[in-house]
């Protein structure tokens, strides 16, 4: 158990950050799911619009440190390929 004041503060801080970062990841997932649902519906216009909205969210996740840069790049690349293949 934490004995020093610094360790106790870190526990409080980590709990707050975990909650905030969880909300950020959840928001990113929501944007990705919007793209995927448009893809399943076969609506290329809606899928491309959702992709345009999801791309800054992925970039923001990288900037805030909740996603690795390569992970966000991979997700965006795969979604872009799926949207462009709708034809």
C-alpha positions, 0 to 999 in steps of 0.5 A: 500500500502507498505510504508516502504522500507522493505515492498517494497522490499518484494513485489519485491522479492515475484514477482520474487519468484512467477515467478521462483516457477511457472516455477518449478511447470510447469516443474514438471507438464510436466514430470508428463504429459509425464508419463501419455501420455505414460500410455495412449499409453499403452507403459510400457517401455516409461512409466517407463522411464518417471517415472524414469525421473519424480521422481527426479523432484518431489523430487526437487520440495519438496526440493525447497519448491514448493511441499509438501512432502506428495503431491509428495509422493502421486503423485509418488505412484499413477503413479508407481501403474499405470505403474506397472499395465500396465503389 
